[in-house]
Amino acid sequence: MGFRTEFFSRPRPQEEAKYRAALALLHAMSNADRADIGVKPADFPRLAREMALK
């Protein structure tokens, strides 16, 4: 049963590459850009996951 859970919980390789690219983009933003859109570094993983799914 553990195999089945692990199989479905892992991200697809394509989505993982998109996630890493989105995370790099968020880290590359300046503090002024982050303040303009109201994003804090704690939000980066969530935002990167959302960007990867699109």
C-alpha positions in Angstrom: 0.0 0.0 0.0 2.9 2.4 0.7 4.1 2.0 -2.9 0.8 3.1 -4.3 0.7 6.2 -2.1 4.3 7.1 -3.0 3.6 6.6 -6.6 0.7 9.1 -6.7 2.3 11.7 -4.4 5.4 12.3 -6.5 5.4 15.2 -8.9 5.8 14.4 -12.6 9.3 15.1 -13.9 7.9 17.8 -16.3 6.2 19.6 -13.4 9.4 19.4 -11.3 11.4 21.2 -14.0 8.7 23.9 -14.3 8.7 24.2 -10.4 12.4 24.7 -10.3 12.3 27.3 -13.1 9.4 29.2 -11.3 11.3 29.1 -8.0 14.4 30.5 -9.7 12.4 33.2 -11.2 10.9 34.2 -7.9 14.3 34.2 -6.2 15.7 36.4 -9.0 13.1 39.2 -8.3 14.3 42.3 -6.6 12.9 43.4 -3.2 11.1 46.3 -4.9 9.4 43.9 -7.4 8.3 41.6 -4.5 6.9 44.6 -2.6 4.9 45.7 -5.7 3.0 42.5 -6.0 2.9 41.7 -2.3 4.9 38.5 -2.3 7.1 37.3 0.6 9.8 34.7 0.5 7.7 32.4 2.6 5.1 32.3 -0.3 7.7 31.2 -2.9 7.1 27.4 -2.7 3.3 27.8 -3.0 3.6 30.2 -5.8 6.1 28.1 -7.7 3.8 25.0 -7.4 0.9 27.1 -8.8 3.1 28.4 -11.6 4.3 24.9 -12.5 0.8 23.6 -12.9 -0.1 26.2 -15.4 
